[in-house]
Amino acid sequence: MAARNVRHKPPKADKAKLSAVGTGTRARNGRAERYRPLPTGTHGLDPELVKRDQRERLQKAMIELIGEKGYPGVRIVDLAKLAHVSQPTFYSLYTDKEDLFLSTYDEVAERAARAVVAAYVADGTPETRMVAAMRAFGELAAAEPDTTSLLVLGAFGAGGSALERRKRAVGALERSMYASRDGAPTDEPTDLTIKFVVGGIREVTATRLRSGHAGELPALAGDLARWAACYRRRLPVGLEAAPASRSAAVSVPIASERARRAEGRLPSGRSDLPRQVIVKSQRERIVDATAAIVAEKGLAALTIPEIARRANVSHQTFYDIYASKHEAFLGAQKVGLHQALRVAVDAYEAQGADWPRAVAAGARALIEYLASEPAHAHLTLVDTFAACPEAIEIRNAGVHAFAAYLRPGYELGSDDVPVPAVAAEAVAGGIWEIFHHYIENDCITELVSTVPQVTYFALLPFLGPVAAAEVARQSLAELDSA
């Protein structure tokens, strides 16, 4: 009998291996296509075209490797290898890794801004234009999550230059939107609506990117647009804030009760005080020293000897409390957020069942606390973005904790005009962006002037403009009489 050609089915384990091999092959082929260089040798191509192609491949490689390893783990040799350029070619195009990163960030920011602004200024009603802008940004995030993550989350360890680029990129986008909204851009607006809305959109986007759900963002465009459209009208008269201009920052912040307590020094040598009291004092001094150093000199200048010197503790005492300067940074961040949440919640709960007044009281207490803790405020709201993924997670947990106190507002919305589902997290993100703006510009004492406007922003999606403005004006009157 002639042998039959029998097609044997591979075992399941072998199937999995074959599938993995196929997936890996497809991934390698896709990567090879993304980084395919122009022809080498004598090709007659314009040298500038060749350089532009090399820059684009290096920028793509930077984005991909940051997503895989984080900025500190990216090496020039890896960038050159992935982008199919030589290291001498790399150095002919960029000074160093940071130069490439900043160039990449600028390109990403400009491309995103072009897409959003083009949709925003197109023909149509303000509502349809806003939906189009939100969808354009959502589609970009869904198609290029690593690229968009670089824009809205930054790159940990990239240093102060990355924070400055973020500031410039956000400022350029806001000026474009101000020009479309008001007819003329302004560098130091007292109406913070655009900054607030951009911050809210960033928060919603960043949350989906971090959780791996960027694909949800295009479908959220309508909800985000409805939320943003709540703020389309001009700010009510009398709720303007002081500009975040360094020339305006003249007053000295009053230290918080916690900061004044931590300034006290326990007597040296033996002490009859309980051990937990001594350790608590040492811990507070360490976190205050950490915050002060980072605020004054930047995260890169943070060292254990400097922390120990400022905190008036020995190196051994430092290591008894924190394993590293990284842990001390996270400890300082947790202290700042915990205290901020505590004072805000205490003020909120003191108003009982009057939710709008509770939100106003909590906002004022929070802002006044931040103004009384400038170093901790800077560490928590500005330096976090250049620190590490753990710092961002702590920051996000804090923002979500504040957003939880906005959720009772959903019950106040009408069936005819339901409150957008993203309102609470977007409002929290928008308020955080305003805080970031004033603190980054060394105008923390002027932050108190934002209390009425922040109150109005927080309540508007839930109460409507008239009722929100009424509560905000009450908070303004109380601020003036204080």
C-alpha positions as CSV (number, residue, x, y, z in Angstrom):
1,M,0.0,0.0,0.0
2,A,1.4,3.4,-1.0
3,A,2.2,5.6,1.9
4,R,-0.3,8.5,2.3
5,N,0.8,12.0,3.0
6,V,-0.5,12.5,6.5
7,R,-0.6,16.1,7.8
8,H,0.2,15.8,11.5
9,K,-1.2,18.5,13.8
10,P,1.5,19.9,16.1
11,P,0.9,19.5,19.8
12,K,-0.7,22.6,21.6
13,A,2.7,23.5,23.1
14,D,4.3,23.5,19.7
15,K,1.5,25.6,18.4
16,A,2.2,28.1,21.0
17,K,5.9,28.1,20.1
18,L,5.1,28.5,16.4
19,S,2.7,31.4,17.2
20,A,5.3,33.1,19.4
21,V,7.9,32.7,16.6
22,G,5.4,34.1,14.1
23,T,4.6,37.0,16.4
24,G,8.2,37.8,17.1
25,T,9.0,37.6,13.3
26,R,6.2,40.0,12.5
27,A,7.3,42.4,15.3
28,R,10.9,42.3,14.0
29,N,9.7,42.8,10.4
30,G,7.5,45.7,11.5
31,R,10.4,47.3,13.4
32,A,12.8,46.8,10.4
33,E,10.2,48.6,8.2
34,R,9.9,51.5,10.7
35,Y,13.7,52.0,10.7
36,R,14.4,51.2,7.1
37,P,17.3,53.6,6.1
38,L,17.7,55.3,2.8
39,P,20.0,53.7,0.2
40,T,23.6,53.8,1.1
41,G,26.5,54.6,-1.2
42,T,26.3,56.9,-4.2
43,H,22.6,57.6,-4.5
44,G,22.4,61.3,-5.5
45,L,19.9,62.1,-2.7
46,D,19.9,65.6,-1.1
47,P,22.2,65.5,2.0
48,E,19.5,67.4,3.9
49,L,16.9,64.7,3.1
50,V,19.3,62.0,4.4
51,K,19.8,63.9,7.6
52,R,16.1,64.5,8.1
53,D,15.5,60.8,7.6
54,Q,18.2,59.9,10.1
55,R,16.8,62.4,12.7
56,E,13.3,60.9,12.2
57,R,14.6,57.4,12.8
58,L,16.5,58.5,15.9
59,Q,13.4,60.2,17.3
60,K,11.3,57.1,16.7
61,A,14.0,55.1,18.5
62,M,14.0,57.5,21.4
63,I,10.3,57.2,21.9
64,E,10.3,53.4,21.6
65,L,13.2,52.9,24.0
66,I,11.8,55.3,26.6
67,G,8.7,53.2,26.5
68,E,10.7,50.0,27.0
69,K,13.4,51.1,29.4
70,G,12.6,54.6,30.7
71,Y,14.8,57.6,29.9
72,P,17.7,56.7,32.3
73,G,18.1,53.3,30.7
74,V,18.4,54.6,27.1
75,R,21.9,54.5,25.8
76,I,23.3,56.1,22.7
77,V,24.6,52.8,21.4
78,D,21.1,51.4,21.6
79,L,19.6,54.4,19.9
80,A,22.1,54.2,17.0
81,K,21.6,50.4,16.6
82,L,17.8,50.6,16.6
83,A,17.7,53.6,14.2
84,H,20.4,52.0,11.9
85,V,22.8,54.9,12.1
86,S,26.4,54.9,13.2
87,Q,27.4,56.5,16.5
88,P,29.5,59.2,14.6
89,T,26.4,60.0,12.6
90,F,24.4,60.3,15.9
91,Y,26.9,62.9,17.2
92,S,26.9,64.8,13.9
93,L,23.1,65.3,14.4
94,Y,22.8,65.6,18.2
95,T,25.1,66.7,21.0
96,D,24.0,64.0,23.4
97,K,21.0,61.9,24.5
98,E,19.3,64.9,26.1
99,D,19.6,66.9,22.9
100,L,17.8,64.1,21.0
101,F,15.2,63.8,23.7
102,L,14.4,67.6,23.7
103,S,14.2,67.6,19.9
104,T,11.9,64.6,20.0
105,Y,9.6,66.2,22.6
106,D,9.4,69.4,20.5
107,E,8.4,67.4,17.4
108,V,5.8,65.4,19.3
109,A,4.3,68.5,20.9
110,E,4.2,70.4,17.6
111,R,2.5,67.6,15.8
112,A,-0.1,67.1,18.5
113,A,-0.8,70.8,18.7
114,R,-1.2,71.0,14.9
115,A,-3.7,68.2,14.9
116,V,-5.7,69.6,17.8
117,V,-5.7,73.3,16.7
118,A,-6.5,72.4,13.1
119,A,-9.7,70.6,14.3
120,Y,-10.5,73.3,16.8
121,V,-10.4,76.2,14.4
122,A,-12.3,74.5,11.6
123,D,-15.8,75.5,10.6
124,G,-18.7,74.6,12.8
125,T,-20.3,75.4,16.1
126,P,-18.1,75.7,19.2
127,E,-19.5,72.4,20.4
128,T,-18.7,70.5,17.1
129,R,-15.3,72.1,17.0
130,M,-14.5,71.0,20.5
131,V,-15.6,67.5,19.8
132,A,-13.4,67.4,16.7
133,A,-10.4,68.6,18.7
134,M,-11.0,66.0,21.4
135,R,-11.4,63.3,18.8
136,A,-8.2,64.3,16.9
137,F,-6.2,64.1,20.1
138,G,-7.9,60.9,21.2
139,E,-7.1,59.3,17.8
140,L,-3.5,60.3,18.0
141,A,-3.2,58.8,21.5
142,A,-4.9,55.6,20.4
143,A,-2.7,55.3,17.3
144,E,0.6,56.3,19.0
145,P,0.3,55.7,22.8
146,D,4.1,55.8,23.4
147,T,4.4,59.1,21.5
148,T,1.4,60.6,23.4
149,S,2.7,59.3,26.7
150,L,5.9,61.2,26.1
151,L,3.9,64.4,25.7
152,V,1.5,64.1,28.6
153,L,3.5,62.1,31.1
154,G,7.1,63.2,30.2
155,A,10.1,61.0,30.7
156,F,11.3,60.2,34.2
157,G,14.9,61.2,34.9
158,A,15.1,63.6,32.0
159,G,15.7,66.5,34.4
160,G,14.7,70.1,34.4
161,S,15.1,70.6,30.7
162,A,12.2,68.2,30.1
163,L,10.0,70.1,32.6
164,E,10.8,73.4,30.8
165,R,9.9,71.8,27.4
166,R,6.6,70.7,28.9
167,K,5.9,74.2,30.1
168,R,6.7,75.6,26.6
169,A,4.6,73.1,24.8
170,V,1.5,73.6,27.1
171,G,1.9,77.3,26.9
172,A,2.0,77.3,23.0
173,L,-1.2,75.2,22.9
174,E,-2.9,77.4,25.3
175,R,-2.0,80.6,23.4
176,S,-3.4,79.1,20.2
177,M,-6.7,78.3,22.0
178,Y,-6.8,81.7,23.7
179,A,-6.4,83.3,20.3
180,S,-9.3,81.3,18.9
181,R,-11.5,81.9,21.9
182,D,-10.9,85.5,22.7
183,G,-9.5,87.0,19.5
184,A,-6.1,87.8,21.0
185,P,-3.6,85.7,23.0
186,T,-2.2,86.8,26.3
187,D,0.9,85.6,28.1
188,E,-0.4,86.1,31.7
189,P,-4.2,85.6,31.6
190,T,-6.2,86.3,34.7
191,D,-8.9,84.0,33.3
192,L,-7.4,80.5,33.7
193,T,-10.2,78.7,31.8
194,I,-8.1,77.4,28.9
195,K,-5.3,76.2,31.3
196,F,-7.9,74.5,33.4
197,V,-9.5,72.7,30.4
198,V,-6.2,71.6,29.0
199,G,-5.2,70.2,32.4
200,G,-8.4,68.3,32.6
201,I,-8.0,66.8,29.2
202,R,-4.4,65.9,30.0
203,E,-5.5,64.1,33.2
204,V,-8.2,62.0,31.5
205,T,-5.7,61.1,28.7
206,A,-2.9,60.3,31.0
207,T,-5.1,58.0,33.1
208,R,-6.0,55.9,30.0
209,L,-2.4,55.8,28.8
210,R,-1.1,54.6,32.1
211,S,-3.6,51.9,32.4
212,G,-3.1,50.7,28.8
213,H,-6.6,51.8,27.6
214,A,-5.6,54.5,25.1
215,G,-8.1,52.9,22.7
216,E,-10.9,54.3,24.8
217,L,-10.0,57.9,24.1
218,P,-11.6,58.5,20.7
219,A,-14.9,57.3,22.2
220,L,-14.5,59.7,25.1
221,A,-14.2,62.7,22.8
222,G,-17.9,63.6,23.0
223,D,-18.0,63.4,26.8
224,L,-14.8,65.4,27.2
225,A,-16.1,68.0,24.7
226,R,-19.3,68.3,26.7
227,W,-17.3,68.8,29.8
228,A,-15.0,71.4,28.2
229,A,-18.0,73.2,26.6
230,C,-19.3,73.9,30.2
231,Y,-16.5,76.5,30.3
232,R,-17.0,78.1,26.9
233,R,-18.5,81.3,28.2
234,R,-16.4,84.2,29.6
235,L,-15.4,84.0,33.2
236,P,-17.9,85.9,35.4
237,V,-16.8,89.4,36.4
238,G,-15.0,89.5,39.7
239,L,-13.5,86.0,39.7
240,E,-10.2,86.9,38.0
241,A,-7.0,85.6,39.5
242,A,-3.6,87.3,39.9
243,P,-1.3,86.6,37.0
244,A,1.3,83.9,37.6
245,S,4.1,86.4,37.0
246,R,7.3,86.4,39.0
247,S,7.3,90.1,39.1
248,A,4.0,89.9,41.0
249,A,5.4,87.5,43.6
250,V,6.4,89.8,46.5
251,S,4.8,88.5,49.7
252,V,6.4,85.8,51.8
253,P,4.3,82.7,52.5
254,I,3.2,82.0,56.1
255,A,4.6,78.6,57.2
256,S,2.0,75.9,58.0
257,E,1.5,74.6,61.6
258,R,3.2,71.4,60.5
259,A,6.2,73.2,59.1
260,R,6.5,75.3,62.3
261,R,6.4,72.2,64.4
262,A,9.0,70.5,62.4
263,E,11.4,73.4,62.7
264,G,11.8,72.7,66.4
265,R,14.9,70.8,67.3
266,L,15.0,68.2,70.0
267,P,17.9,68.6,72.5
268,S,21.0,66.7,71.5
269,G,22.4,63.8,73.5
270,R,20.3,61.6,75.6
271,S,16.6,62.4,75.9
272,D,13.7,61.2,78.1
273,L,11.3,61.7,75.3
274,P,9.6,58.5,73.9
275,R,11.4,56.9,71.0
276,Q,8.5,57.4,68.7
277,V,8.5,61.1,69.3
278,I,12.2,61.4,68.5
279,V,11.8,59.3,65.3
280,K,8.8,61.4,64.2
281,S,10.7,64.6,64.6
282,Q,13.7,63.2,62.7
283,R,11.4,61.9,59.9
284,E,9.7,65.3,59.6
285,R,13.1,67.1,59.4
286,I,14.3,64.7,56.8
287,V,11.3,65.1,54.5
288,D,11.4,68.9,55.0
289,A,15.1,69.0,54.1
290,T,14.4,66.8,51.0
291,A,11.7,69.1,49.8
292,A,13.8,72.2,50.4
293,I,16.8,70.8,48.5
294,V,14.7,69.7,45.5
295,A,12.8,73.0,45.4
296,E,16.0,75.1,45.5
297,K,18.4,73.0,43.4
298,G,16.4,70.4,41.5
299,L,16.1,66.7,41.9
300,A,19.5,65.9,40.4
301,A,21.2,67.8,43.3
302,L,19.5,65.7,46.0
303,T,22.2,63.8,48.0
304,I,22.0,62.0,51.3
305,P,24.9,64.0,52.9
306,E,23.0,67.3,52.1
307,I,19.7,65.9,53.4
308,A,21.4,64.8,56.7
309,R,23.1,68.1,57.1
310,R,20.0,70.2,56.6
311,A,17.9,67.8,58.8
312,N,20.5,67.9,61.5
313,V,20.7,64.1,61.7
314,S,23.5,61.6,61.3
315,H,23.9,59.5,58.1
316,Q,23.1,56.4,60.2
317,T,19.9,58.0,61.4
318,F,18.9,58.8,57.8
319,Y,19.4,55.1,56.9
320,D,17.5,54.0,59.9
321,I,14.5,55.8,58.5
322,Y,14.9,55.7,54.7
323,A,16.9,53.3,52.6
324,S,17.9,55.8,49.9
325,K,17.4,59.4,48.7
326,H,14.8,58.0,46.3
327,E,12.8,56.7,49.3
328,A,13.2,60.0,51.1
329,F,11.7,61.8,48.0
330,L,8.7,59.5,48.0
331,G,8.4,60.0,51.7
332,A,8.3,63.7,51.4
333,Q,5.8,63.5,48.6
334,K,3.5,61.3,50.7
335,V,3.7,63.7,53.6
336,G,2.8,66.6,51.5
337,L,-0.2,64.9,49.8
338,H,-1.4,63.4,53.1
339,Q,-1.4,66.8,54.9
340,A,-3.0,68.6,51.9
341,L,-5.8,66.0,51.8
342,R,-6.3,66.1,55.6
343,V,-6.8,69.9,55.7
344,A,-9.0,69.9,52.7
345,V,-11.2,67.1,54.0
346,D,-11.5,68.7,57.4
347,A,-12.7,71.9,55.9
348,Y,-15.0,70.0,53.5
349,E,-16.7,68.0,56.2
350,A,-17.2,71.0,58.5
351,Q,-19.8,72.3,56.1
352,G,-22.1,69.2,56.7
353,A,-24.6,68.4,53.9
354,D,-24.1,71.7,52.0
355,W,-22.0,70.1,49.2
356,P,-21.3,73.3,47.2
357,R,-20.1,75.2,50.3
358,A,-18.1,72.1,51.3
359,V,-16.3,72.1,47.9
360,A,-15.6,75.8,48.3
361,A,-14.3,75.4,51.8
362,G,-12.1,72.4,50.8
363,A,-10.7,74.3,47.8
364,R,-9.8,77.3,49.9
365,A,-8.2,75.2,52.7
366,L,-6.2,73.2,50.1
367,I,-4.9,76.3,48.4
368,E,-4.0,78.0,51.6
369,Y,-2.2,74.9,52.8
370,L,-0.1,74.7,49.6
371,A,0.8,78.4,49.9
372,S,2.0,77.7,53.4
373,E,4.2,74.7,52.3
374,P,6.0,76.1,49.2
375,A,8.8,73.5,49.2
376,H,6.5,70.5,49.6
377,A,4.1,72.0,47.1
378,H,6.9,72.3,44.5
379,L,8.1,68.7,45.1
380,T,4.6,67.3,44.9
381,L,3.2,69.2,42.0
382,V,6.2,70.0,39.8
383,D,9.2,67.8,40.6
384,T,7.1,64.6,40.6
385,F,7.0,64.6,36.8
386,A,10.8,64.2,36.6
387,A,11.1,61.7,39.4
388,C,10.0,58.1,38.8
389,P,6.9,56.1,38.0
390,E,6.3,55.5,41.7
391,A,6.1,59.2,42.3
392,I,3.5,59.6,39.5
393,E,1.4,56.8,41.0
394,I,1.4,58.5,44.4
395,R,0.5,61.8,42.7
396,N,-2.4,60.1,40.9
397,A,-3.7,58.4,44.0
398,G,-3.8,61.9,45.6
399,V,-5.6,63.5,42.6
400,H,-8.2,60.6,42.6
401,A,-8.7,61.0,46.4
402,F,-9.6,64.7,45.8
403,A,-11.8,63.9,42.9
404,A,-13.9,61.5,45.1
405,Y,-15.2,64.5,47.0
406,L,-16.7,65.9,43.7
407,R,-18.7,62.8,43.0
408,P,-21.8,63.9,45.1
409,G,-22.2,66.6,42.5
410,Y,-23.5,64.0,40.0
411,E,-26.7,63.8,42.0
412,L,-27.3,67.5,41.4
413,G,-27.3,67.2,37.6
414,S,-30.7,67.2,35.7
415,D,-31.9,64.4,33.5
416,D,-32.1,66.9,30.6
417,V,-28.5,68.0,31.0
418,P,-26.6,65.1,32.6
419,V,-23.2,65.7,34.1
420,P,-20.4,64.4,31.8
421,A,-19.1,61.1,33.2
422,V,-15.5,62.4,33.1
423,A,-16.3,65.6,35.0
424,A,-14.8,64.7,38.4
425,E,-11.5,63.4,37.2
426,A,-11.2,66.2,34.6
427,V,-12.0,68.9,37.2
428,A,-9.4,67.5,39.6
429,G,-6.8,67.4,36.8
430,G,-7.6,70.9,35.7
431,I,-7.3,72.3,39.2
432,W,-4.0,70.4,39.6
433,E,-2.7,72.1,36.4
434,I,-3.5,75.6,37.8
435,F,-1.6,74.7,41.0
436,H,1.3,73.5,38.9
437,H,1.3,76.7,36.8
438,Y,1.6,79.0,39.8
439,I,4.1,76.9,41.7
440,E,6.3,76.3,38.7
441,N,6.5,80.1,38.1
442,D,7.5,80.7,41.8
443,C,4.2,82.5,42.4
444,I,2.8,80.4,45.2
445,T,1.7,83.4,47.3
446,E,-0.5,84.5,44.3
447,L,-2.1,81.0,44.3
448,V,-4.6,82.2,47.0
449,S,-6.1,84.6,44.5
450,T,-7.3,81.6,42.5
451,V,-9.7,80.4,45.2
452,P,-12.9,82.0,43.7
453,Q,-12.0,80.8,40.2
454,V,-11.1,77.3,41.2
455,T,-14.3,77.1,43.2
456,Y,-16.3,78.2,40.1
457,F,-14.5,75.6,37.9
458,A,-15.1,72.8,40.4
459,L,-18.8,73.4,40.7
460,L,-19.8,74.5,37.2
461,P,-20.4,71.1,35.6
462,F,-22.6,70.1,38.4
463,L,-24.5,73.3,39.3
464,G,-24.4,75.3,36.1
465,P,-22.8,78.8,35.7
466,V,-25.2,80.9,37.7
467,A,-25.2,78.8,40.9
468,A,-21.5,78.1,40.6
469,A,-20.7,81.8,40.3
470,E,-22.8,82.6,43.3
471,V,-20.9,80.2,45.5
472,A,-17.6,81.4,44.1
473,R,-18.5,85.0,44.9
474,Q,-19.3,84.0,48.5
475,S,-15.8,82.5,48.7
476,L,-14.4,85.7,47.3
477,A,-16.2,87.8,50.0
478,E,-14.9,85.5,52.7
479,L,-11.4,85.7,51.3
480,D,-11.5,89.6,51.2
481,S,-12.8,89.7,54.8
482,A,-10.2,87.3,56.2
